[in-house]
């Protein structure tokens, strides 16, 4: 009797622990938001990567003299669980670029919220992966400015 009771108790414990493990919620929420005309479009990201580079190009002026020109380059690589058609449409309609913000929020409230503001974001590349059991989409943005948690990157 004791052996049957402990076996049953162990099975119930394993079943309950499997159910609670499968319902775990993501701790960090990453979201992009952009304004398209009068409406705000928000989309959840799986991950976001940003990079900043300075490039120096020699440019010939009107006077025929070559001068070095420094250009700041701001890039975002955005990883989506699935393609957000409303967001894609907003970028396609605004060829000159669209302003937006990427926020990272700790749902437990233990880490501070991070904000990445960008201006004139344009799609540099786009890929969409579709399989029978997995989908993902990647968008690379080229931006004119980048502000990380209130600090302008130059």
N, C-alpha and C positions, 0 to 999 in steps of 0.2 A: 504494500500500500504506500509506504513512504517513497519507494523508488518511482512508482507511477505518478505520485503527486509532484515530485521534483522534476520529472521528465516533462510533465504537462506545464509546469511553471516555467521551465527553461524554454519550451516552444513558444509560449505566450510572450515571454520577454523578447525573444529573437524577432517574433512577428511585429511587435510594437516598435522595437528599435529600428527595424527596417522601414516601417511606415514613417516614422519621424525623420529618419535620415533622408528619405526621398522627398520630403517636403521642405527641405532647407531653403531659405531665401538668400539671395545674394546680398552680401553686406555692403558692397560699394555699388552705387548707382551712377552711371555715366550717361549723360544726355546732351544732345545738341539741340539748340533752338535757333531758328532764323525767322525773320519777318518777311513775309511775302505779301506785298500791298498792305492790307489792313489786318491780316490774320497771322498769328504766330504758329509756326510748325515746330513741334517737338518730336524727337525720335530717340529711342534708347540705343546706346552703343554697347558693344561687347568690350571694345577697347578703343583708345585714342592715343596716337603718338604725334608729337610735334617736333619739328626741327627748325633750326635757324642757321643760315649760312650767309656769309658776306662774299660776294664775288667782285673782282676788279676786272673791268674790261677797258681796253683802250678804245676811245671814241674819237673820231676825227671831227673837229669842230668846223664851223663855217669858214674859219680862217685857214683851214687846211692843216692845222696843228693837232697832233694826237695828244689827248689828255686822258689820264686814268679816271674812270668813273666807278664809284663804289655803289653796288646795288645790294640791298638787303633782300633775302629770300626767306619767306615763311611758308612752311609746309605742314599740313596735317594729313595723317593717314588714319582713316576712320574704318572700324571693323563693325559691321552690323550682323545681327543674326539673320535678318532678311532685309531685302531692299525696301526702303520706304519710298513709295511712289510719289507721295505728296512732297517730300523733301527733294527728291530727284527733279520733279517738275519745277519746283521753285528755283533750283539752280539753273535749269535749262531755260527758263523764261528770263532770267536776269543774267545775260551774257557778260555785262560789265562787272558783275560781282554782287554779292549779297553779304550783309553784315550778320554776324551771329555770335553765339556764345556756347562754349562747352563747359558743363559743370560736372564735378565729381563730388558726390555726397555720400558720407558714411551713414548708413541707415541706423547704426547703433549710436551715433552722435559722439563718438570718441575722437574722431579726427576732424580737423577743420574742413569746410567746404572749399574746393578749389574752383577757380573761375578762369577760363581762357577766352578772352574776347578777341575777335578778329574782324577785319573790315575787308570788303571787296573779295570775299572768298569765291573762287572759280574752280570748277572741276578740272583737274589736270589729268586724272586717269580714273577709270571705273572698271570694276570687274564684278561679276556675279557668278556664284557657284551653286549649281543645282544638282543634287543627287537624290536617290530614292529616300534616303533617311537623314539628309543633312543639307542645310542651305546656309549660305553666308554671302555677304556683299562687302566690297571694299571700295572706298572712295578716297582719292587723294585730292586735297585742296591746295591751291596756291593762293596766298593771301597778301594784301598790301601792308597790313600792320598786325601786330600781335601784342596783347597785354595779358600778362600772367599775374593773377592775384593783385591787380592794381599797378604792376610794374611794366612800363612800356619797354619793349625790347628793341634796341637800335643797334 
